[in-house]
Amino acid sequence: MKSDHQQVKDLVQANEDLENYFANTIIPQLFVDADLILRKYTPPAMKQFNLKENFIGKPLEEIKENFRFPTILDNIRTVMQTGKLLEKEIQTTDMRWYQMNIIPYLVRKINKIDRVIITFVDITPRILDLKEQEKMLAEYELLLDTIAHDVKNPILAMKLSVQLIPKLGEATIDELPKIASNLEKSLLNLQNVFGWDVRFQVAKPAVSCSRRIARSPEYLRRCKIKPCPANSQLRGCDLA
């Protein structure tokens, strides 16, 4: 069994260890008793919440505005009553974000929750990064929706125009330039969406070509409408 002198020495050593821990920790911490009296705090807590030395021994009710978190007293009471750790992300009134942990302090001799330890970890940079990522994701999804909408209509118009070509008869061959014009407009719309370089020009078929087409059952195969190179002259309808 340890002598009284040794017990006092051990107690002094333990107290020094605690004081060194409090002086050197980088985490804001508060020690609050069952009556919601502030018993101790670490230097980072003093800096973060603008605490003063004469706050020790004061009820939190009198200094709660320093913590800029209105429900802190209710949270402490909940932990006192349940004896369970409370972890939550909080935003203070100065727009900072913290991971707050309220840890029940069990006094083993009486087997009772006698006080709590409250820690605050600044997570503002992480929260801001998450919000920025969420914003970028929302903008990306909006961009995809916009592209899908802008691309759908030109593609649908091109599809309808292509489906119409085989149905043209000899009497409606003059509709080819109109159909080609619709295709050109659809391609230009796609160009505006994607930045493609689309050059597509079609002229109305010459009269001689139309007459020959009227006498030919294979006019769709033989009369070709070709995309014009950027530096070429418009040639109209070329026969195969």
PyRosetta script that sets phi, psi and omega in degrees:
from pyrosetta import init, pose_from_sequence

init()
pose = pose_from_sequence("MKSDHQQVKDLVQANEDLENYFANTIIPQLFVDADLILRKYTPPAMKQFNLKENFIGKPLEEIKENFRFPTILDNIRTVMQTGKLLEKEIQTTDMRWYQMNIIPYLVRKINKIDRVIITFVDITPRILDLKEQEKMLAEYELLLDTIAHDVKNPILAMKLSVQLIPKLGEATIDELPKIASNLEKSLLNLQNVFGWDVRFQVAKPAVSCSRRIARSPEYLRRCKIKPCPANSQLRGCDLA")
pose.set_psi(1, 135.8)
pose.set_omega(1, -177.8)
pose.set_phi(2, -72.3)
pose.set_psi(2, 145.1)
pose.set_omega(2, 176.3)
pose.set_phi(3, -74.0)
pose.set_psi(3, 165.0)
pose.set_omega(3, 179.1)
pose.set_phi(4, -60.0)
pose.set_psi(4, -38.3)
pose.set_omega(4, -179.9)
pose.set_phi(5, -62.6)
pose.set_psi(5, -42.7)
pose.set_omega(5, -179.6)
pose.set_phi(6, -67.7)
pose.set_psi(6, -38.3)
pose.set_omega(6, 178.8)
pose.set_phi(7, -63.8)
pose.set_psi(7, -41.4)
pose.set_omega(7, 177.7)
pose.set_phi(8, -64.3)
pose.set_psi(8, -41.2)
pose.set_omega(8, 179.2)
pose.set_phi(9, -62.2)
pose.set_psi(9, -43.7)
pose.set_omega(9, 178.3)
pose.set_phi(10, -63.5)
pose.set_psi(10, -39.1)
pose.set_omega(10, 180.0)
pose.set_phi(11, -65.7)
pose.set_psi(11, -41.0)
pose.set_omega(11, 178.0)
pose.set_phi(12, -63.5)
pose.set_psi(12, -41.6)
pose.set_omega(12, 179.7)
pose.set_phi(13, -63.9)
pose.set_psi(13, -43.3)
pose.set_omega(13, 178.8)
pose.set_phi(14, -63.1)
pose.set_psi(14, -38.9)
pose.set_omega(14, 179.5)
pose.set_phi(15, -66.3)
pose.set_psi(15, -39.3)
pose.set_omega(15, 177.8)
pose.set_phi(16, -64.9)
pose.set_psi(16, -39.0)
pose.set_omega(16, 177.8)
pose.set_phi(17, -61.3)
pose.set_psi(17, -43.6)
pose.set_omega(17, 179.5)
pose.set_phi(18, -64.9)
pose.set_psi(18, -42.3)
pose.set_omega(18, -179.4)
pose.set_phi(19, -64.1)
pose.set_psi(19, -39.1)
pose.set_omega(19, 177.2)
pose.set_phi(20, -65.7)
pose.set_psi(20, -38.9)
pose.set_omega(20, 177.7)
pose.set_phi(21, -63.0)
pose.set_psi(21, -47.6)
pose.set_omega(21, -179.4)
pose.set_phi(22, -61.3)
pose.set_psi(22, -38.4)
pose.set_omega(22, -175.6)
pose.set_phi(23, -73.4)
pose.set_psi(23, -25.4)
pose.set_omega(23, -171.9)
pose.set_phi(24, -112.1)
pose.set_psi(24, -8.0)
pose.set_omega(24, 179.5)
pose.set_phi(25, -68.1)
pose.set_psi(25, 147.7)
pose.set_omega(25, 179.7)
pose.set_phi(26, -100.1)
pose.set_psi(26, 2.6)
pose.set_omega(26, -176.6)
pose.set_phi(27, -101.6)
pose.set_psi(27, 127.6)
pose.set_omega(27, 173.8)
pose.set_phi(28, -63.6)
pose.set_psi(28, 125.1)
pose.set_omega(28, -179.6)
pose.set_phi(29, -136.9)
pose.set_psi(29, 142.9)
pose.set_omega(29, 175.7)
pose.set_phi(30, -122.0)
pose.set_psi(30, 143.8)
pose.set_omega(30, 175.3)
pose.set_phi(31, -118.1)
pose.set_psi(31, 116.4)
pose.set_omega(31, -173.5)
pose.set_phi(32, -124.9)
pose.set_psi(32, 134.5)
pose.set_omega(32, -178.2)
pose.set_phi(33, -88.1)
pose.set_psi(33, -177.2)
pose.set_omega(33, -174.8)
pose.set_phi(34, -64.7)
pose.set_psi(34, -22.1)
pose.set_omega(34, 178.3)
pose.set_phi(35, -92.2)
pose.set_psi(35, 11.8)
pose.set_omega(35, -179.8)
pose.set_phi(36, 61.0)
pose.set_psi(36, 39.9)
pose.set_omega(36, 174.7)
pose.set_phi(37, -100.8)
pose.set_psi(37, 133.2)
pose.set_omega(37, 177.7)
pose.set_phi(38, -73.4)
pose.set_psi(38, 117.3)
pose.set_omega(38, -176.5)
pose.set_phi(39, -101.1)
pose.set_psi(39, -30.4)
pose.set_omega(39, -179.0)
pose.set_phi(40, -165.0)
pose.set_psi(40, 156.3)
pose.set_omega(40, 173.8)
pose.set_phi(41, -150.9)
pose.set_psi(41, 157.4)
pose.set_omega(41, -179.7)
pose.set_phi(42, -88.6)
pose.set_psi(42, 157.2)
pose.set_omega(42, -180.0)
pose.set_phi(43, -53.7)
pose.set_psi(43, -41.0)
pose.set_omega(43, 177.0)
pose.set_phi(44, -60.4)
pose.set_psi(44, -32.7)
pose.set_omega(44, 177.1)
pose.set_phi(45, -67.6)
pose.set_psi(45, -37.3)
pose.set_omega(45, 177.6)
pose.set_phi(46, -60.3)
pose.set_psi(46, -43.4)
pose.set_omega(46, -178.7)
pose.set_phi(47, -71.5)
pose.set_psi(47, -43.9)
pose.set_omega(47, -174.6)
pose.set_phi(48, -68.0)
pose.set_psi(48, -40.1)
pose.set_omega(48, -173.8)
pose.set_phi(49, -110.7)
pose.set_psi(49, 13.4)
pose.set_omega(49, 176.1)
pose.set_phi(50, 55.1)
pose.set_psi(50, 47.2)
pose.set_omega(50, -179.9)
pose.set_phi(51, -85.7)
pose.set_psi(51, 154.3)
pose.set_omega(51, 178.6)
pose.set_phi(52, -120.9)
pose.set_psi(52, 159.0)
pose.set_omega(52, -176.7)
pose.set_phi(53, -61.2)
pose.set_psi(53, -33.5)
pose.set_omega(53, -178.3)
pose.set_phi(54, -77.2)
pose.set_psi(54, 2.0)
pose.set_omega(54, 174.7)
pose.set_phi(55, -76.4)
pose.set_psi(55, -20.2)
pose.set_omega(55, 178.4)
pose.set_phi(56, -61.7)
pose.set_psi(56, 128.3)
pose.set_omega(56, -179.1)
pose.set_phi(57, 92.8)
pose.set_psi(57, -3.2)
pose.set_omega(57, 179.1)
pose.set_phi(58, -92.7)
pose.set_psi(58, 148.3)
pose.set_omega(58, 173.9)
pose.set_phi(59, -65.1)
pose.set_psi(59, 142.6)
pose.set_omega(59, 177.9)
pose.set_phi(60, -61.7)
pose.set_psi(60, -26.3)
pose.set_omega(60, 179.6)
pose.set_phi(61, -57.1)
pose.set_psi(61, -32.7)
pose.set_omega(61, -176.9)
pose.set_phi(62, -81.2)
pose.set_psi(62, -21.1)
pose.set_omega(62, -175.5)
pose.set_phi(63, -123.8)
pose.set_psi(63, 14.3)
pose.set_omega(63, -174.7)
pose.set_phi(64, -62.7)
pose.set_psi(64, -25.9)
pose.set_omega(64, -179.6)
pose.set_phi(65, -64.1)
pose.set_psi(65, -25.2)
pose.set_omega(65, 178.9)
pose.set_phi(66, -64.9)
pose.set_psi(66, -27.2)
pose.set_omega(66, -176.4)
pose.set_phi(67, -85.9)
pose.set_psi(67, -12.0)
pose.set_omega(67, 173.7)
pose.set_phi(68, 53.7)
pose.set_psi(68, 32.6)
pose.set_omega(68, 178.0)
pose.set_phi(69, -141.3)
pose.set_psi(69, 102.8)
pose.set_omega(69, -166.3)
pose.set_phi(70, -64.6)
pose.set_psi(70, -24.9)
pose.set_omega(70, -174.8)
pose.set_phi(71, -100.1)
pose.set_psi(71, 14.5)
pose.set_omega(71, -176.0)
pose.set_phi(72, -61.8)
pose.set_psi(72, -37.9)
pose.set_omega(72, 179.9)
pose.set_phi(73, -65.9)
pose.set_psi(73, -42.5)
pose.set_omega(73, 178.1)
pose.set_phi(74, -63.4)
pose.set_psi(74, -38.7)
pose.set_omega(74, 178.6)
pose.set_phi(75, -64.6)
pose.set_psi(75, -40.5)
pose.set_omega(75, 178.9)
pose.set_phi(76, -64.6)
pose.set_psi(76, -43.7)
pose.set_omega(76, 179.5)
pose.set_phi(77, -61.2)
pose.set_psi(77, -38.9)
pose.set_omega(77, 179.5)
pose.set_phi(78, -61.6)
pose.set_psi(78, -44.5)
pose.set_omega(78, 179.5)
pose.set_phi(79, -66.1)
pose.set_psi(79, -39.8)
pose.set_omega(79, 177.7)
pose.set_phi(80, -59.8)
pose.set_psi(80, -40.2)
pose.set_omega(80, -176.4)
pose.set_phi(81, -77.3)
pose.set_psi(81, -38.9)
pose.set_omega(81, -174.9)
pose.set_phi(82, -92.8)
pose.set_psi(82, -24.8)
pose.set_omega(82, -176.1)
pose.set_phi(83, 71.2)
pose.set_psi(83, 16.5)
pose.set_omega(83, -178.2)
pose.set_phi(84, -109.5)
pose.set_psi(84, 144.4)
pose.set_omega(84, 177.3)
pose.set_phi(85, -62.2)
pose.set_psi(85, 137.5)
pose.set_omega(85, 176.1)
pose.set_phi(86, -115.0)
pose.set_psi(86, 123.6)
pose.set_omega(86, 177.1)
pose.set_phi(87, -123.1)
pose.set_psi(87, 130.6)
pose.set_omega(87, 178.6)
pose.set_phi(88, -160.5)
pose.set_psi(88, 152.1)
pose.set_omega(88, 173.5)
pose.set_phi(89, -90.7)
pose.set_psi(89, 129.5)
pose.set_omega(89, -176.9)
pose.set_phi(90, -126.7)
pose.set_psi(90, 153.5)
pose.set_omega(90, 172.6)
pose.set_phi(91, -118.1)
pose.set_psi(91, 123.1)
pose.set_omega(91, -179.8)
pose.set_phi(92, -81.3)
pose.set_psi(92, 169.2)
pose.set_omega(92, -176.3)
pose.set_phi(93, -68.0)
pose.set_psi(93, -13.9)
pose.set_omega(93, 175.4)
pose.set_phi(94, -92.8)
pose.set_psi(94, 15.4)
pose.set_omega(94, 173.3)
pose.set_phi(95, 71.2)
pose.set_psi(95, 19.8)
pose.set_omega(95, 173.4)
pose.set_phi(96, -92.0)
pose.set_psi(96, 151.8)
pose.set_omega(96, 179.5)
pose.set_phi(97, -112.4)
pose.set_psi(97, 138.6)
pose.set_omega(97, 179.9)
pose.set_phi(98, -136.2)
pose.set_psi(98, 148.8)
pose.set_omega(98, 164.9)
pose.set_phi(99, -91.6)
pose.set_psi(99, 108.0)
pose.set_omega(99, -177.5)
pose.set_phi(100, -100.5)
pose.set_psi(100, 128.4)
pose.set_omega(100, 174.9)
pose.set_phi(101, -119.5)
pose.set_psi(101, 126.0)
pose.set_omega(101, 173.9)
pose.set_phi(102, -110.7)
pose.set_psi(102, 112.6)
pose.set_omega(102, -171.9)
pose.set_phi(103, -107.0)
pose.set_psi(103, 124.5)
pose.set_omega(103, 178.3)
pose.set_phi(104, -68.4)
pose.set_psi(104, 140.1)
pose.set_omega(104, -178.8)
pose.set_phi(105, -108.3)
pose.set_psi(105, 109.4)
pose.set_omega(105, -176.2)
pose.set_phi(106, -91.7)
pose.set_psi(106, 123.0)
pose.set_omega(106, 172.5)
pose.set_phi(107, -88.5)
pose.set_psi(107, 109.4)
pose.set_omega(107, -169.9)
pose.set_phi(108, -68.0)
pose.set_psi(108, -31.8)
pose.set_omega(108, -177.6)
pose.set_phi(109, -62.0)
pose.set_psi(109, -36.9)
pose.set_omega(109, -179.5)
pose.set_phi(110, -107.9)
pose.set_psi(110, -1.1)
pose.set_omega(110, 179.3)
pose.set_phi(111, 50.4)
pose.set_psi(111, 54.6)
pose.set_omega(111, -175.9)
pose.set_phi(112, -144.0)
pose.set_psi(112, 145.5)
pose.set_omega(112, 174.4)
pose.set_phi(113, -75.4)
pose.set_psi(113, 109.1)
pose.set_omega(113, -173.1)
pose.set_phi(114, -100.3)
pose.set_psi(114, -22.1)
pose.set_omega(114, -178.4)
pose.set_phi(115, -163.3)
pose.set_psi(115, 178.2)
pose.set_omega(115, 177.0)
pose.set_phi(116, -133.4)
pose.set_psi(116, 155.5)
pose.set_omega(116, 172.8)
pose.set_phi(117, -114.1)
pose.set_psi(117, 127.6)
pose.set_omega(117, -177.4)
pose.set_phi(118, -114.7)
pose.set_psi(118, 124.8)
pose.set_omega(118, 178.3)
pose.set_phi(119, -115.6)
pose.set_psi(119, 147.3)
pose.set_omega(119, 179.1)
pose.set_phi(120, -129.6)
pose.set_psi(120, 119.6)
pose.set_omega(120, 176.1)
pose.set_phi(121, -111.9)
pose.set_psi(121, 121.6)
pose.set_omega(121, -178.1)
pose.set_phi(122, -70.1)
pose.set_psi(122, 116.6)
pose.set_omega(122, 179.6)
pose.set_phi(123, -118.4)
pose.set_psi(123, 20.6)
pose.set_omega(123, -177.9)
pose.set_phi(124, -56.4)
pose.set_psi(124, -47.3)
pose.set_omega(124, 179.7)
pose.set_phi(125, -59.3)
pose.set_psi(125, -40.5)
pose.set_omega(125, -179.4)
pose.set_phi(126, -65.8)
pose.set_psi(126, -42.2)
pose.set_omega(126, 179.8)
pose.set_phi(127, -64.4)
pose.set_psi(127, -41.7)
pose.set_omega(127, 179.3)
pose.set_phi(128, -64.5)
pose.set_psi(128, -38.6)
pose.set_omega(128, 177.0)
pose.set_phi(129, -63.4)
pose.set_psi(129, -42.9)
pose.set_omega(129, 179.2)
pose.set_phi(130, -63.0)
pose.set_psi(130, -42.0)
pose.set_omega(130, 179.5)
pose.set_phi(131, -65.0)
pose.set_psi(131, -37.7)
pose.set_omega(131, 178.5)
pose.set_phi(132, -66.4)
pose.set_psi(132, -40.0)
pose.set_omega(132, 177.4)
pose.set_phi(133, -65.1)
pose.set_psi(133, -40.2)
pose.set_omega(133, 177.7)
pose.set_phi(134, -63.5)
pose.set_psi(134, -38.9)
pose.set_omega(134, 178.2)
pose.set_phi(135, -64.5)
pose.set_psi(135, -44.3)
pose.set_omega(135, 179.3)
pose.set_phi(136, -63.8)
pose.set_psi(136, -39.6)
pose.set_omega(136, 179.1)
pose.set_phi(137, -64.5)
pose.set_psi(137, -41.9)
pose.set_omega(137, 178.8)
pose.set_phi(138, -63.7)
pose.set_psi(138, -40.8)
pose.set_omega(138, 178.5)
pose.set_phi(139, -66.4)
pose.set_psi(139, -37.4)
pose.set_omega(139, 178.8)
pose.set_phi(140, -64.9)
pose.set_psi(140, -44.2)
pose.set_omega(140, 179.1)
pose.set_phi(141, -64.5)
pose.set_psi(141, -38.5)
pose.set_omega(141, 177.2)
pose.set_phi(142, -64.0)
pose.set_psi(142, -39.9)
pose.set_omega(142, 178.3)
pose.set_phi(143, -62.7)
pose.set_psi(143, -43.1)
pose.set_omega(143, 178.8)
pose.set_phi(144, -62.5)
pose.set_psi(144, -42.2)
pose.set_omega(144, 178.7)
pose.set_phi(145, -63.2)
pose.set_psi(145, -40.6)
pose.set_omega(145, -179.8)
pose.set_phi(146, -65.4)
pose.set_psi(146, -44.7)
pose.set_omega(146, 179.5)
pose.set_phi(147, -62.7)
pose.set_psi(147, -44.1)
pose.set_omega(147, 179.9)
pose.set_phi(148, -59.0)
pose.set_psi(148, -40.7)
pose.set_omega(148, 179.7)
pose.set_phi(149, -69.0)
pose.set_psi(149, -43.4)
pose.set_omega(149, -177.1)
pose.set_phi(150, -70.1)
pose.set_psi(150, -28.7)
pose.set_omega(150, -178.5)
pose.set_phi(151, -84.5)
pose.set_psi(151, -31.6)
pose.set_omega(151, -174.3)
pose.set_phi(152, -60.3)
pose.set_psi(152, -47.3)
pose.set_omega(152, -175.8)
pose.set_phi(153, -65.3)
pose.set_psi(153, -46.8)
pose.set_omega(153, 177.0)
pose.set_phi(154, -61.2)
pose.set_psi(154, -40.2)
pose.set_omega(154, -179.9)
pose.set_phi(155, -65.2)
pose.set_psi(155, -40.1)
pose.set_omega(155, 178.5)
pose.set_phi(156, -63.7)
pose.set_psi(156, -41.1)
pose.set_omega(156, 178.8)
pose.set_phi(157, -64.7)
pose.set_psi(157, -40.6)
pose.set_omega(157, 178.0)
pose.set_phi(158, -64.3)
pose.set_psi(158, -41.0)
pose.set_omega(158, -179.8)
pose.set_phi(159, -62.2)
pose.set_psi(159, -44.9)
pose.set_omega(159, 179.9)
pose.set_phi(160, -64.4)
pose.set_psi(160, -38.9)
pose.set_omega(160, 179.7)
pose.set_phi(161, -65.7)
pose.set_psi(161, -43.4)
pose.set_omega(161, 179.7)
pose.set_phi(162, -65.0)
pose.set_psi(162, -39.5)
pose.set_omega(162, 179.3)
pose.set_phi(163, -66.5)
pose.set_psi(163, -25.5)
pose.set_omega(163, -177.6)
pose.set_phi(164, -78.4)
pose.set_psi(164, -28.5)
pose.set_omega(164, -174.6)
pose.set_phi(165, -57.8)
pose.set_psi(165, -50.0)
pose.set_omega(165, -179.0)
pose.set_phi(166, -63.3)
pose.set_psi(166, -17.5)
pose.set_omega(166, -177.2)
pose.set_phi(167, -89.4)
pose.set_psi(167, -2.9)
pose.set_omega(167, -178.9)
pose.set_phi(168, -71.6)
pose.set_psi(168, 135.7)
pose.set_omega(168, 174.0)
pose.set_phi(169, -99.7)
pose.set_psi(169, -179.8)
pose.set_omega(169, -178.6)
pose.set_phi(170, -62.0)
pose.set_psi(170, -32.6)
pose.set_omega(170, -176.7)
pose.set_phi(171, -75.1)
pose.set_psi(171, -16.9)
pose.set_omega(171, -175.8)
pose.set_phi(172, -113.5)
pose.set_psi(172, 17.0)
pose.set_omega(172, -178.3)
pose.set_phi(173, -62.8)
pose.set_psi(173, -26.7)
pose.set_omega(173, 179.3)
pose.set_phi(174, -67.8)
pose.set_psi(174, -8.5)
pose.set_omega(174, 177.5)
pose.set_phi(175, -77.4)
pose.set_psi(175, -12.7)
pose.set_omega(175, -177.8)
pose.set_phi(176, -56.9)
pose.set_psi(176, -46.2)
pose.set_omega(176, 178.3)
pose.set_phi(177, -59.1)
pose.set_psi(177, -36.2)
pose.set_omega(177, 178.8)
pose.set_phi(178, -65.4)
pose.set_psi(178, -43.1)
pose.set_omega(178, 178.8)
pose.set_phi(179, -64.2)
pose.set_psi(179, -43.1)
pose.set_omega(179, 178.5)
pose.set_phi(180, -62.3)
pose.set_psi(180, -36.8)
pose.set_omega(180, 178.2)
pose.set_phi(181, -64.2)
pose.set_psi(181, -39.4)
pose.set_omega(181, 177.4)
pose.set_phi(182, -64.0)
pose.set_psi(182, -40.1)
pose.set_omega(182, 177.1)
pose.set_phi(183, -62.8)
pose.set_psi(183, -40.6)
pose.set_omega(183, 179.8)
pose.set_phi(184, -62.6)
pose.set_psi(184, -43.3)
pose.set_omega(184, 179.6)
pose.set_phi(185, -62.3)
pose.set_psi(185, -40.6)
pose.set_omega(185, 179.4)
pose.set_phi(186, -64.7)
pose.set_psi(186, -41.3)
pose.set_omega(186, 178.0)
pose.set_phi(187, -64.5)
pose.set_psi(187, -38.6)
pose.set_omega(187, 178.6)
pose.set_phi(188, -65.9)
pose.set_psi(188, -35.7)
pose.set_omega(188, 176.1)
pose.set_phi(189, -63.6)
pose.set_psi(189, -41.1)
pose.set_omega(189, 176.0)
pose.set_phi(190, -65.1)
pose.set_psi(190, -36.3)
pose.set_omega(190, 177.8)
pose.set_phi(191, -60.8)
pose.set_psi(191, -41.1)
pose.set_omega(191, -180.0)
pose.set_phi(192, -65.0)
pose.set_psi(192, -31.9)
pose.set_omega(192, -179.6)
pose.set_phi(193, -75.5)
pose.set_psi(193, -46.0)
pose.set_omega(193, -171.8)
pose.set_phi(194, -105.8)
pose.set_psi(194, -8.8)
pose.set_omega(194, -177.6)
pose.set_phi(195, 79.0)
pose.set_psi(195, 21.0)
pose.set_omega(195, 178.7)
pose.set_phi(196, -69.9)
pose.set_psi(196, 152.0)
pose.set_omega(196, 175.7)
pose.set_phi(197, -97.0)
pose.set_psi(197, 94.0)
pose.set_omega(197, -176.3)
pose.set_phi(198, -107.0)
pose.set_psi(198, 121.1)
pose.set_omega(198, 176.0)
pose.set_phi(199, -124.4)
pose.set_psi(199, 113.9)
pose.set_omega(199, -174.5)
pose.set_phi(200, -146.0)
pose.set_psi(200, 116.1)
pose.set_omega(200, -177.2)
pose.set_phi(201, -131.3)
pose.set_psi(201, 139.0)
pose.set_omega(201, -179.8)
pose.set_phi(202, -137.0)
pose.set_psi(202, 134.0)
pose.set_omega(202, 176.3)
pose.set_phi(203, -107.0)
pose.set_psi(203, 160.2)
pose.set_omega(203, 177.0)
pose.set_phi(204, -67.0)
pose.set_psi(204, 134.8)
pose.set_omega(204, -178.4)
pose.set_phi(205, -57.0)
pose.set_psi(205, 145.6)
pose.set_omega(205, 177.1)
pose.set_phi(206, -65.6)
pose.set_psi(206, 159.9)
pose.set_omega(206, -178.4)
pose.set_phi(207, -61.8)
pose.set_psi(207, -43.5)
pose.set_omega(207, -178.4)
pose.set_phi(208, -61.4)
pose.set_psi(208, -37.4)
pose.set_omega(208, 179.2)
pose.set_phi(209, -66.0)
pose.set_psi(209, -41.8)
pose.set_omega(209, -179.2)
pose.set_phi(210, -63.2)
pose.set_psi(210, -38.5)
pose.set_omega(210, -179.6)
pose.set_phi(211, -67.0)
pose.set_psi(211, -41.8)
pose.set_omega(211, 179.2)
pose.set_phi(212, -65.9)
pose.set_psi(212, -37.1)
pose.set_omega(212, 178.6)
pose.set_phi(213, -62.9)
pose.set_psi(213, -39.9)
pose.set_omega(213, -178.6)
pose.set_phi(214, -61.4)
pose.set_psi(214, -27.8)
pose.set_omega(214, -179.5)
pose.set_phi(215, -92.8)
pose.set_psi(215, -2.7)
pose.set_omega(215, -175.0)
pose.set_phi(216, -115.0)
pose.set_psi(216, 126.7)
pose.set_omega(216, 177.7)
pose.set_phi(217, -74.6)
pose.set_psi(217, -9.2)
pose.set_omega(217, -177.5)
pose.set_phi(218, -112.6)
pose.set_psi(218, 36.4)
pose.set_omega(218, -173.9)
pose.set_phi(219, -64.6)
pose.set_psi(219, -32.9)
pose.set_omega(219, -178.8)
pose.set_phi(220, -67.1)
pose.set_psi(220, -33.2)
pose.set_omega(220, 179.1)
pose.set_phi(221, -78.3)
pose.set_psi(221, -37.4)
pose.set_omega(221, -172.0)
pose.set_phi(222, -86.9)
pose.set_psi(222, -27.2)
pose.set_omega(222, -179.5)
pose.set_phi(223, -97.9)
pose.set_psi(223, 109.4)
pose.set_omega(223, -173.9)
pose.set_phi(224, -109.8)
pose.set_psi(224, 136.3)
pose.set_omega(224, 174.4)
pose.set_phi(225, -106.1)
pose.set_psi(225, 117.4)
pose.set_omega(225, -171.1)
pose.set_phi(226, -109.6)
pose.set_psi(226, 144.3)
pose.set_omega(226, 170.4)
pose.set_phi(227, -61.5)
pose.set_psi(227, 137.8)
pose.set_omega(227, -177.5)
pose.set_phi(228, -92.0)
pose.set_psi(228, 131.5)
pose.set_omega(228, 173.8)
pose.set_phi(229, -58.6)
pose.set_psi(229, 156.8)
pose.set_omega(229, -174.9)
pose.set_phi(230, -61.2)
pose.set_psi(230, -30.7)
pose.set_omega(230, -174.7)
pose.set_phi(231, -105.8)
pose.set_psi(231, 16.8)
pose.set_omega(231, -176.3)
pose.set_phi(232, -102.7)
pose.set_psi(232, 164.6)
pose.set_omega(232, 175.0)
pose.set_phi(233, -89.3)
pose.set_psi(233, 151.2)
pose.set_omega(233, 179.1)
pose.set_phi(234, -67.9)
pose.set_psi(234, 124.5)
pose.set_omega(234, -174.4)
pose.set_phi(235, -109.1)
pose.set_psi(235, -10.4)
pose.set_omega(235, 179.8)
pose.set_phi(236, 80.8)
pose.set_psi(236, -136.9)
pose.set_omega(236, -174.4)
pose.set_phi(237, -101.9)
pose.set_psi(237, 120.4)
pose.set_omega(237, 178.8)
pose.set_phi(238, -101.3)
pose.set_psi(238, 130.4)
pose.set_omega(238, 176.5)
pose.set_phi(239, -81.7)
pose.set_psi(239, 145.7)
pose.set_omega(239, 177.6)
pose.set_phi(240, -69.1)
pose.dump_pdb("model.pdb")
